Amino acid sequence: MSQNLKSIFIDGEAGTTGLGIRDRLAAVPEVEVRSIASDRRKDPAARKDMMAGVDLVVLCLPDDAAKESVALADELGSDAPKIVDAATAHRIAPGWVYGFAELEPGQADKIANANRVSNPGCYPTGAIALLRPLVDAGLLAQDHPVAVNAVSGYSGGGKSMIEAYEAGTAPAFELYGLGFQHKHLPELQTYARLTRRPIFIPSVGNFRQGMLVSVPLHLDLLPGKPRVADLQAALVERYAGSTYVSVVPAAEAGGKLEPEALNDTNKLELRVFGSDAVGQAVLIARLDNLGKGASGAAVQNIRLMLGLAEG
């Protein structure tokens, strides 16, 4: 391999997210992905040795294992590589930069200059993209009682869920997270800048990938009682010039929206459906849970951290 290539180690490359990142990096000529022999993937010494010889490590592991990997990297001191953690473990941890580059002006620069970046969850990516601009614009109070509903393809549920759906033994549709303790709640609340804990109820459908995230709103309960166009304008202003996030006129959907249109891309589409006559609106985000919701976002962050073109 050329000495000019940036080297990357995916710790946990055999999982869904790891495989997705590896596939996407195959199209990035400026990098090389290095791997450990399959029989040594859980060997701490082998993993530490690999970390010492690469520019960046991507963690695609359960939370406890991700924390163990960070501890191994810490032992390398000044030789420690940059890290992107695709697990939940460090999404609100001190010293870690949240890897949603479009979160606010300057966030991409923070990621580019960071050594530790936490890749966002798929559901929070959609919800935060919708809510944060409205909070920042004063159109949504931080203590507003927000409810977030979402549906994802089954690939976001891990190995056992994927196997159940592909074997035909899983239900066609299922609500979950009904214990109000979903692991994505802390980052959703933190980065949407909400002081009141939102209600978040996700669901899974019988399709492999794709996602819709929706937030219903009563306009007369919002500061200044904005119109639907005001919500739309706030989103348009925030994401003007963005490569991956677009605000799409609701009329283009024809009153319907399906979740799979952005599969295999890193795109995120936002829409505001509403009626000033009845004073109601619903904000909807569409994305690929394996793209902008996981592997695509990770590669976007990798590019930023390694100083590569956006792609």
Beta strands, then each sheet from edge to edge (+ up, - down):
strand 1: 6-11
strand 2: 31-34
strand 3: 56-59
strand 4: 82-85
strand 5: 97-98
strand 6: 116-118
strand 7: 147-153
strand 8: 173-175
strand 9: 199-205
strand 10: 211-218
strand 11: 245-247
strand 12: 268-275
strand 13: 280-287
sheet 1: 2+ 1+ 3+ 4+ 6+ 5+
sheet 2: 8+ 9- 7- 10+ 13- 12+ 11+
end
